[in-house]
Amino acid sequence: MVRSYAEYIPVFKAISDETRLRIIDMLSCGEMCACDILEGLSISQSTLSYHMKTLTDSELVKAERDGAWMRYTLNKERIDEAFSFFTFISSEKEDCICRRCKGNNLNK
């Protein structure tokens, strides 16, 4: 399986912020509207919009318009895929990048 490091940059950027981790935790209980997320956090609507854009751009969260509000759910498939990718890169393997680098003196 060929994996691209670049395709996971938005995922790891998305989870590198405490507020976004809190939002993911909130969404673990199921679908929520932006108004409910706002009630659980001490942030402004514009700050929430910024964080939700980061989460949806990373595809960790799905968004659906519901009148004036947005409804959000976790994208379990993308989360599982990202977890699998992290497990893959953090595990020793036969064709590991470190084995290729050692032969080229790139591991200094």
C-alpha positions in Angstrom: 0.0 0.0 0.0 1.5 3.3 -1.1 0.8 6.1 1.4 1.4 9.8 0.9 2.7 11.8 3.8 1.3 15.0 2.3 -2.3 13.8 2.3 -2.2 13.5 6.1 -0.8 17.0 6.8 -4.3 18.5 7.1 -5.3 15.8 9.5 -2.3 16.3 11.9 -2.7 20.0 11.6 -6.4 19.7 12.6 -5.6 17.6 15.7 -2.7 19.9 16.8 -5.0 22.3 18.5 -6.7 21.9 21.9 -10.0 23.5 20.8 -10.3 21.2 17.8 -9.5 18.2 19.9 -12.3 19.2 22.2 -14.7 19.6 19.3 -13.7 16.1 18.1 -14.4 14.8 21.6 -17.8 16.5 21.6 -18.7 15.0 18.3 -17.8 11.5 19.5 -21.2 11.4 21.1 -23.0 12.0 17.8 -24.1 14.8 15.5 -24.1 18.3 16.8 -25.2 21.7 15.5 -22.8 24.6 15.6 -25.0 26.3 18.3 -24.5 23.3 20.6 -20.8 23.2 20.0 -20.6 26.9 20.8 -22.4 26.3 24.1 -19.8 23.8 25.1 -16.8 26.1 24.3 -15.8 29.6 25.3 -15.2 30.9 21.8 -16.9 33.2 19.3 -18.9 32.1 16.3 -16.1 33.3 14.0 -13.5 31.3 15.9 -15.7 28.2 15.7 -16.1 28.7 12.0 -12.3 28.8 11.6 -11.9 25.6 13.6 -14.7 23.8 11.8 -13.2 24.7 8.4 -9.9 23.2 9.5 -11.7 20.1 10.7 -13.8 19.7 7.6 -10.9 20.5 5.2 -9.0 17.6 6.9 -12.1 15.4 6.3 -12.1 14.4 10.0 -15.5 16.1 10.3 -18.5 16.2 7.9 -20.7 19.2 7.7 -24.3 19.5 6.5 -26.4 22.7 6.3 -29.6 22.8 8.4 -31.3 26.1 7.8 -29.2 28.8 9.3 -26.9 26.4 11.2 -24.5 23.7 10.3 -24.7 20.2 11.6 -21.4 18.3 12.2 -20.5 14.6 12.5 -17.2 12.8 12.8 -16.0 11.0 9.6 -15.1 7.7 11.3 -13.6 6.3 8.0 -11.1 9.2 7.8 -10.3 8.9 11.5 -9.6 5.2 11.1 -7.5 5.8 8.0 -5.4 8.5 9.7 -4.9 6.2 12.8 -3.9 3.4 10.4 -1.4 5.7 8.7 0.1 6.8 12.0 0.4 3.2 13.1 2.0 2.3 9.8 4.7 5.1 9.9 5.4 4.5 13.6 6.0 0.8 13.2 9.1 -1.1 12.1 8.7 -2.7 8.7 10.9 -4.4 6.1 10.8 -1.5 3.6 11.1 1.2 6.3 12.4 4.6 5.1 15.1 4.3 7.8 16.6 1.2 6.1 16.8 3.0 2.8 18.3 6.1 4.4 21.1 4.2 6.2 22.5 3.0 3.0 22.7 6.6 1.6 24.2 8.2 4.8 21.0 10.3 5.1 20.4 9.1 8.7 22.8 11.6 10.4 
